[in-house]
């Protein structure tokens, strides 16, 4: 289904100082933004219906410890701008907490199907990846650049992205997330290797 588009012409019927509500995935043209600012019009994004979003594969679960809290909040805004529905599983402040709790919550949400993909964040991105990967069915990859993010999707079918808030800037994190979300799994020879990873997981879960 094509995305809706809001143009400057669409704002002609809106009175100065008024507001207009559009769907969360609406593409707002630069001229519409300029016109809204000139006339003091507020453009609000409607909250997406979670059930519809899940059906369309748009729910992204996020979890972070205190070291990743601020980056998590910024990524939530980016995800909304891109038409995704963030499922925030904590934490909700910079008070000290333990990263395994939030990594497990995100991995559980992804494996259960409550979210299409997941993002976990701590200071370095390593511990959360390790913790998330303890949940059967989770394939978490710690990525620090766009090539790594694309590789984790194309080759490894990673369903969880782990980021280190103290290792990368917020802008680079945004670029990594964008590349990771838009890269499809390559299948083919890569599927054979994923099947072997799943077989290893199954073998050891029986012990």
N, C-alpha and C positions, 0 to 999 in steps of 0.2 A: 504494500500500500504506500503510495507516495506521501511524503511529508507535506503538511500544510505550509503555506507561505504567507507571511504578513508583510504587506507592502505599504508605502507611504499613502497610497490611494485609499487603502483600507481604513486609515485613520481620519479621513476627511469627515466622517459622520460622528467622530468622537469630539465632544466639546473640549475646549482648552481647560487644562487642569483636571480632566476626567481620567478614567482608566478603562482598560480593555483587558479581558482575560482570554488567553489562547491556550491551546493544547501544549503540553510540556515538550513535545518534539517539533513544534512549529519552527520553521526557518524564518528568522526575522531579518529582513534586508537592511543593509547599512542606511539607506535613505529613510526607512521607517524608524530606525533608531534616532537619526538626526531630527526627523519631524517630531517625534515624541518628546525629545529634549527641548526643541524650540517652543513647543506649545504646552509643555508641562504635563504631558500625558504619561500615566503610569501603565506599563505593560506587565501584566501578571501572568505567570505560568500556572495553569491548573495542575493540581496534584494528580498524577496518573493513577488509574485504577490498578492496584497491586495484582489482582487476578488476571487482568488483561495483559499487564506488563510481563507477568511470569509466563503466560502463554506465548508471548512474542519473544521470550528469551531476553528480557531487558533488565531483570533484577540482578544487581551486583552486591553481594554481601561484603561489608567492610568490618575489620576488627583491628584494634591497635592497643598497645600498652601506652603508658604515660609518655614514653619517648616518641611514639608515633601519632599521638593524639592530634597535634596541630596539623600535620600533613593529612591525616584522615579527614579533617574538617574541610580542608581545601579541595581534596579529591572529590568529596561529596558534591561540592558545587560544580566542579568540572563534569561529573557524571550527569548531573541534572541538565546542564547545558547541552550535553550530547544526546539527551533523550533517554537516558537510563534511569532506573529507579534504585537509589542506594538503600540497602538494608543495613542500617547501622547497628552493629552488635556490641558496641562499646570499644574502649572505655569512654567516659564522658567528662574527663578532666585530666589535668597533668599530675594528679596525685599518684604516687607509686602503686603499681599493680604488677601482676605476673603475666607475661606475654603468652604462656601456654594456654591460659584460660580462653583468651580471645582467638587465638589461632585454631583451637579445637572447635569453638563455636562457629567460626566461618567455614571450616572444613565440613562440619556436620551439616550446615545449611546447604552447601553445594552438593554433597553426596546424597542428601535426602531429596534434592530437587527443589528446595525452597528458593534457591538462587541459581542463576545460570553460571555465573563465575564468582570468584571471591578474591579479595585483596586483603592481605595482612601486613601490618606495619609495626616495626619496632625500631630501635636505634640503628641496628646493623642489618636487619632483614634475614639473618641466618637462623637465629633461634626459632622464630615464628615458622620458618619453612620446615625446620626439623619437626616441630610439634605438629604442624598441620599434616605432614606426611605420615604421621602415626595413625591417622584415621583411614581405614580401608576405603579405597576409591578416590582418595585425594591425591593429586599430583601437583605439588607446590614447587614453584621455581623462584629462587632469589635472583632478581635481575637488576643490573645497574646501568644498563644502556639499552637503546632501541634494538640493535642487532640481537642481543641476548633475549630480549622480550619476544621478538619475532621468531627466533629459533625455538624458544620454549613452547610456542604454540604450534608452529609448522611441524617440528620434529617430535616433540614430546607430548603434545596435546595437553599441556598444563592447564588445569582448571582453577588454579589458585596462583596469584602473583604475590610474591613477598618483596617488600621494599624496606630499605634502610634509611630512615629519616635523617640520620646524621652522615650518611654516605653520599647522598645526592641532593640537589636543590629541588625546590618545589616545582620549578619549571621543567627540569629534566624528568621528574616523577610524572608530570602531566604528559610529557611526550612518550614516556615508556608505557604508561597506561593506555594511551591512545593507540600505540602500535600493537600492544598486546591484545586489546579488545578487537581490533579490526583484522587481525591475522588468523586465517582459518587453518585448521589441521590439514597437513598435506596428504595423509592417508598413504596408500601404496606400501612401499617398503617400511615406512615408519609405523604403520599399523601392526606389522609383524613384531616389531620391537616393543610396542605398547602392550601387545598381547603377552609377551614374555614377562614384562614388568608385572602385569596383572596375575600371571601364573605364579611368579615368585611370592607376591603378596598372599595369594590364596594358600600356597604351600606352607608358609610360615604361620598363617593364622590358625592352622589346624594343630599346631604344636602346643 
